[in-house]
Amino acid sequence: MNELTIDQFIAEIPKAELHLHIEGTFEPGLMFEIARRNSIKLKYSSVEELKAAYSFNNLQEFLDIYYNGANVLIKEQDFYDLTWAYLQKIHLQNVVHTEIFFDPQTHTSRKVPFEWVISGIHRALEDGKKYLGISSKLIVSFLRHLSEESAFETLHEALPYKEWITAFGLDSSEKGHPPAKFQRVFDKVRQDGFLVVAHAGEEGPPEYVWQALQLLQVARIDHGNRSLEDSLLVDELVRRKVPLTVCPLSNLKLKVVKDLNIHPLAEMLDKGLMVTVNSDDPAYFGGYILENFRSVSHALNLSKEQIIQLVKNSFQASFLSEDEKLSLIAKVDRYIQSTTLAI
């Protein structure tokens, strides 16, 4: 039986990631490489200067840089390379399943065909399964700062690729853009047979989480930190076993929390919420899923049992079949049985 440190244990245990924006994995080096390939001049003169710009005071400041970086993604191969780079990274961190968001409106608004975007991502995900053993699901996200009409147009563009898409989500600037704004869109999404998720309760109030549950009928809440401000909402989330896909380093970088040692993750676990750890936009927020797990584990002094619960939650909360979930959780159990932690 191997004796491991807590950091080694976190690194080696099989994991799933459920809250990951593929455009948010755009590392500066790859951004410059693709910009050169597409003859696009970035506003930053070097990788170092771009990295220095990754300092944000809030969600909107981050989104301004995020959308600017995405402008260099034009061809199908660009989206393949972006996705493949992420898969290679998480393979080294023992992620065995991932469910990724992509924002088609960010690209179609620049006249990049929807087909090129989804085909490049899908091809990389297929290669991830074939060569790295990583299973995946794809989630189309509507940009909530845009109109209902634009969301309907995106849904229409997505339908020919229904076999590649598992769910639709809602992201971007939360303040002033409640889930209710898109109720009719998500009614149609569900009618078309897709699952639904939504970002809510990151910067927006608990009311946005209620709207996501009641109006959009989501299967998961992305973020959901501010749910803790409403005890009735917490009770409802626990009763219905609605997962929350929490992103600790994102919360720190965007100043949702001032310090990781006051992050609500441990409180969420204590209250019985099905919470998971994820990286959100790791290239911008200073860490992929491993760094998120390690950072929040140290900050909150999480126990081995809490880490195991978070890992198992990530599979339980996934959109895999029940048999697939059981198989991967059994893999986690086999790993746990083969190890012991050093004191």
C-alpha positions as CSV (number, residue, x, y, z in Angstrom):
1,M,0.0,0.0,0.0
2,N,1.4,3.4,-1.0
3,E,1.9,6.1,1.6
4,L,1.1,9.5,0.2
5,T,1.0,13.1,1.1
6,I,-2.3,14.9,0.7
7,D,-1.0,16.7,-2.4
8,Q,0.0,13.4,-4.0
9,F,-3.4,11.9,-3.1
10,I,-5.2,14.8,-4.7
11,A,-3.0,14.5,-7.8
12,E,-3.4,10.8,-8.3
13,I,-7.1,10.2,-7.5
14,P,-9.3,9.9,-10.6
15,K,-11.4,13.1,-11.0
16,A,-14.1,14.6,-13.2
17,E,-14.4,18.3,-14.1
18,L,-17.9,19.8,-14.7
19,H,-17.4,23.5,-15.0
20,L,-14.8,24.4,-17.6
21,H,-15.1,27.0,-20.4
22,I,-12.9,25.9,-23.2
23,E,-12.1,29.5,-24.3
24,G,-10.9,30.0,-20.7
25,T,-8.1,27.4,-21.2
26,F,-6.4,29.7,-23.8
27,E,-2.9,29.9,-22.5
28,P,-0.9,32.9,-23.6
29,G,1.7,30.9,-25.5
30,L,-0.9,29.1,-27.6
31,M,-2.8,32.4,-28.1
32,F,0.3,34.0,-29.6
33,E,1.0,30.9,-31.7
34,I,-2.6,30.9,-33.2
35,A,-2.5,34.7,-33.6
36,R,0.7,34.4,-35.7
37,R,-0.8,31.6,-37.7
38,N,-3.9,33.7,-38.5
39,S,-1.9,36.9,-39.1
40,I,-3.7,38.6,-36.2
41,K,-1.8,41.2,-34.1
42,L,-2.5,41.1,-30.4
43,K,-2.6,44.3,-28.3
44,Y,0.1,42.8,-26.1
45,S,3.7,42.6,-27.3
46,S,4.7,39.4,-25.4
47,V,3.5,36.5,-23.5
48,E,4.7,38.1,-20.3
49,E,2.8,41.3,-21.0
50,L,-0.3,39.3,-21.6
51,K,0.1,37.4,-18.4
52,A,0.6,40.7,-16.5
53,A,-2.8,41.8,-17.8
54,Y,-4.5,38.9,-16.1
55,S,-5.4,41.0,-13.1
56,F,-9.1,41.6,-12.5
57,N,-11.3,43.4,-10.0
58,N,-14.6,41.8,-11.1
59,L,-16.3,39.4,-13.5
60,Q,-16.7,42.1,-16.2
61,E,-13.1,43.1,-16.3
62,F,-12.1,39.5,-16.8
63,L,-14.7,39.0,-19.5
64,D,-13.3,42.0,-21.4
65,I,-9.9,40.3,-21.7
66,Y,-11.4,36.8,-22.2
67,Y,-13.4,37.9,-25.3
68,N,-10.5,39.8,-26.7
69,G,-8.3,36.7,-26.5
70,A,-11.0,34.6,-28.2
71,N,-10.8,36.9,-31.3
72,V,-7.8,35.0,-32.6
73,L,-9.8,31.7,-32.8
74,I,-11.0,31.6,-36.4
75,K,-10.4,28.2,-38.1
76,E,-11.6,24.7,-37.1
77,Q,-8.0,23.7,-36.3
78,D,-7.8,26.6,-33.8
79,F,-10.6,25.1,-31.8
80,Y,-9.1,21.6,-32.1
81,D,-5.7,22.9,-30.8
82,L,-7.3,24.8,-28.0
83,T,-9.3,21.8,-26.8
84,W,-6.5,19.3,-27.3
85,A,-4.1,21.4,-25.2
86,Y,-6.7,21.3,-22.3
87,L,-7.1,17.6,-22.6
88,Q,-3.4,17.0,-22.5
89,K,-3.1,19.1,-19.4
90,I,-5.9,17.4,-17.5
91,H,-4.7,14.0,-18.5
92,L,-1.6,14.7,-16.4
93,Q,-3.9,15.6,-13.5
94,N,-5.8,12.3,-13.6
95,V,-9.1,13.8,-14.9
96,V,-10.9,10.9,-16.5
97,H,-14.1,12.7,-17.5
98,T,-14.8,16.3,-18.4
99,E,-17.9,18.3,-19.3
100,I,-17.0,21.5,-21.1
101,F,-18.8,24.7,-22.1
102,F,-18.2,26.6,-25.3
103,D,-19.6,30.0,-26.2
104,P,-20.6,29.9,-29.9
105,Q,-21.9,33.5,-29.9
106,T,-18.4,34.7,-29.1
107,H,-17.3,33.3,-32.4
108,T,-20.4,33.5,-34.7
109,S,-20.6,37.2,-33.9
110,R,-17.2,37.5,-35.7
111,K,-18.5,35.5,-38.7
112,V,-16.8,32.3,-37.6
113,P,-19.2,29.5,-38.7
114,F,-20.8,27.5,-35.9
115,E,-19.8,24.4,-37.8
116,W,-16.0,25.2,-37.5
117,V,-16.3,25.9,-33.8
118,I,-18.1,22.7,-32.8
119,S,-16.3,20.5,-35.3
120,G,-12.9,21.4,-34.0
121,I,-13.9,20.9,-30.4
122,H,-15.7,17.7,-31.1
123,R,-12.8,16.2,-33.0
124,A,-10.4,16.9,-30.1
125,L,-12.9,15.4,-27.6
126,E,-13.1,12.3,-29.8
127,D,-9.3,12.1,-29.8
128,G,-9.2,12.6,-26.1
129,K,-11.3,9.5,-25.6
130,K,-9.3,7.5,-28.1
131,Y,-5.8,8.5,-27.1
132,L,-6.1,9.7,-23.5
133,G,-9.0,7.7,-22.2
134,I,-10.9,10.9,-21.2
135,S,-14.7,10.7,-21.7
136,S,-16.5,14.0,-22.2
137,K,-19.8,15.8,-22.7
138,L,-20.3,19.1,-24.5
139,I,-22.4,22.0,-23.3
140,V,-23.4,25.0,-25.4
141,S,-23.6,28.2,-23.4
142,F,-25.7,31.2,-24.2
143,L,-24.2,34.6,-23.4
144,R,-26.7,36.2,-21.0
145,H,-25.6,39.8,-21.9
146,L,-26.9,39.2,-25.4
147,S,-30.6,39.1,-26.4
148,E,-33.1,36.3,-26.2
149,E,-33.3,36.5,-30.0
150,S,-29.6,35.8,-30.3
151,A,-29.9,32.8,-28.0
152,F,-32.7,31.4,-30.1
153,E,-30.5,31.8,-33.2
154,T,-27.7,29.9,-31.5
155,L,-30.1,27.1,-30.6
156,H,-31.2,26.9,-34.2
157,E,-27.6,26.7,-35.4
158,A,-26.8,23.9,-32.8
159,L,-29.7,21.6,-33.7
160,P,-27.9,19.9,-36.7
161,Y,-25.2,18.8,-34.2
162,K,-27.6,17.4,-31.6
163,E,-25.8,14.1,-31.3
164,W,-22.7,16.0,-30.1
165,I,-24.4,18.2,-27.5
166,T,-25.6,17.1,-24.1
167,A,-26.8,20.3,-22.5
168,F,-27.2,24.0,-22.8
169,G,-26.1,26.6,-20.2
170,L,-26.1,30.3,-19.4
171,D,-23.0,32.3,-18.7
172,S,-21.3,35.7,-19.0
173,S,-22.2,38.9,-17.1
174,E,-24.6,37.8,-14.3
175,K,-25.6,41.2,-12.8
176,G,-28.7,42.6,-14.5
177,H,-29.2,39.5,-16.6
178,P,-31.4,37.1,-14.6
179,P,-32.2,33.6,-15.8
180,A,-35.9,34.7,-16.3
181,K,-34.7,36.7,-19.3
182,F,-34.1,33.3,-21.1
183,Q,-37.1,31.3,-19.8
184,R,-38.6,30.8,-23.3
185,V,-35.3,29.8,-24.8
186,F,-34.7,27.1,-22.2
187,D,-38.3,25.9,-22.6
188,K,-37.4,25.2,-26.2
189,V,-34.1,23.6,-25.2
190,R,-35.8,21.1,-23.0
191,Q,-38.5,20.4,-25.6
192,D,-35.6,19.6,-28.0
193,G,-34.4,17.0,-25.5
194,F,-31.3,18.7,-24.0
195,L,-30.4,19.0,-20.3
196,V,-30.1,22.4,-18.8
197,V,-27.5,24.1,-16.5
198,A,-27.0,27.8,-15.6
199,H,-24.5,30.1,-13.9
200,A,-26.2,31.6,-10.9
201,G,-25.4,33.0,-7.5
202,E,-21.8,33.9,-8.4
203,E,-22.2,37.7,-8.4
204,G,-26.0,37.6,-8.7
205,P,-28.4,37.1,-5.7
206,P,-29.9,33.9,-4.4
207,E,-33.1,34.9,-6.4
208,Y,-31.2,34.1,-9.6
209,V,-30.6,30.5,-8.3
210,W,-34.3,30.2,-7.5
211,Q,-35.1,31.4,-11.1
212,A,-32.6,28.8,-12.5
213,L,-34.3,26.1,-10.6
214,Q,-37.9,27.1,-11.1
215,L,-38.0,28.7,-14.5
216,L,-35.1,27.1,-16.4
217,Q,-35.5,23.7,-14.6
218,V,-31.7,23.2,-14.4
219,A,-30.0,19.9,-13.6
220,R,-27.0,21.8,-12.1
221,I,-26.1,25.2,-10.8
222,D,-22.8,26.6,-11.9
223,H,-21.1,28.4,-9.0
224,G,-24.1,29.0,-6.6
225,N,-22.0,30.5,-3.8
226,R,-24.6,33.0,-2.8
227,S,-27.2,30.2,-2.3
228,L,-25.9,30.1,1.3
229,E,-27.5,33.5,2.0
230,D,-31.0,31.8,1.7
231,S,-31.6,28.9,4.1
232,L,-34.8,27.9,2.3
233,L,-32.8,27.7,-1.0
234,V,-30.1,25.6,0.7
235,D,-32.8,23.2,1.9
236,E,-34.3,23.0,-1.6
237,L,-30.9,22.3,-3.2
238,V,-30.2,19.6,-0.6
239,R,-33.6,18.1,-0.9
240,R,-33.4,17.9,-4.7
241,K,-29.7,17.0,-4.7
242,V,-29.0,19.7,-7.2
243,P,-25.2,19.9,-7.8
244,L,-23.2,23.1,-7.4
245,T,-20.1,23.3,-9.6
246,V,-17.9,25.5,-7.5
247,C,-14.6,27.1,-8.8
248,P,-12.4,28.2,-5.9
249,L,-9.5,30.0,-7.7
250,S,-12.0,31.7,-10.0
251,N,-13.8,33.0,-6.9
252,L,-10.5,34.3,-5.5
253,K,-9.3,35.9,-8.7
254,L,-12.6,37.6,-9.4
255,K,-12.9,38.7,-5.7
256,V,-16.1,36.7,-5.1
257,V,-14.1,35.8,-1.9
258,K,-11.3,37.8,-0.4
259,D,-9.3,34.8,0.7
260,L,-9.6,31.0,0.1
261,N,-9.6,30.4,3.9
262,I,-13.1,31.9,4.0
263,H,-14.3,30.1,0.9
264,P,-17.8,28.6,1.5
265,L,-16.9,25.1,0.1
266,A,-16.5,23.4,3.5
267,E,-19.8,25.0,4.7
268,M,-21.5,23.7,1.6
269,L,-20.3,20.2,2.4
270,D,-21.3,20.5,6.0
271,K,-24.9,21.5,4.9
272,G,-25.2,18.5,2.7
273,L,-24.9,20.2,-0.7
274,M,-23.6,18.2,-3.6
275,V,-20.7,20.5,-4.3
276,T,-17.9,19.8,-6.8
277,V,-14.5,21.5,-7.4
278,N,-13.7,22.8,-10.9
279,S,-11.4,25.3,-12.6
280,D,-13.8,27.5,-14.7
281,D,-11.2,29.5,-16.8
282,P,-7.9,28.1,-15.7
283,A,-5.6,29.9,-18.0
284,Y,-6.8,33.2,-16.6
285,F,-7.3,32.2,-12.9
286,G,-4.0,30.6,-12.1
287,G,-4.8,26.9,-12.0
288,Y,-6.5,23.8,-13.5
289,I,-8.5,21.4,-11.4
290,L,-5.5,20.0,-9.5
291,E,-4.4,23.5,-8.4
292,N,-8.0,24.3,-7.4
293,F,-8.2,21.1,-5.3
294,R,-4.8,21.6,-3.7
295,S,-5.3,25.3,-2.9
296,V,-8.7,25.0,-1.4
297,S,-7.8,21.8,0.5
298,H,-4.9,23.6,2.2
299,A,-6.8,26.8,2.8
300,L,-9.7,25.0,4.5
301,N,-7.7,22.1,5.9
302,L,-10.0,19.6,4.2
303,S,-9.9,16.1,5.4
304,K,-9.2,13.0,3.3
305,E,-12.9,12.1,3.6
306,Q,-14.0,15.5,2.4
307,I,-11.7,15.3,-0.6
308,I,-13.1,11.9,-1.4
309,Q,-16.6,13.2,-1.1
310,L,-15.8,16.1,-3.5
311,V,-14.3,13.6,-6.0
312,K,-17.2,11.2,-5.9
313,N,-19.6,14.2,-6.2
314,S,-18.0,15.1,-9.4
315,F,-19.0,11.8,-10.9
316,Q,-22.4,11.7,-9.3
317,A,-23.2,15.2,-10.6
318,S,-22.0,14.4,-14.1
319,F,-24.2,13.7,-17.2
320,L,-22.8,10.2,-17.5
321,S,-25.1,7.2,-17.4
322,E,-25.7,5.5,-14.1
323,D,-23.6,2.5,-15.1
324,E,-20.7,4.8,-16.2
325,K,-20.9,6.7,-12.9
326,L,-20.8,3.5,-10.9
327,S,-17.8,2.3,-12.9
328,L,-15.8,5.4,-12.4
329,I,-16.7,5.6,-8.7
330,A,-15.5,2.0,-8.3
331,K,-12.2,3.1,-9.9
332,V,-12.0,5.8,-7.3
333,D,-12.6,3.3,-4.5
334,R,-9.9,1.0,-5.9
335,Y,-7.5,3.8,-5.8
336,I,-8.4,4.8,-2.2
337,Q,-8.0,1.2,-1.1
338,S,-4.5,1.0,-2.6
339,T,-3.2,4.1,-0.7
340,T,-2.7,5.5,2.8
341,L,-1.9,9.1,3.8
342,A,1.4,9.9,5.5
343,I,0.8,11.6,8.9
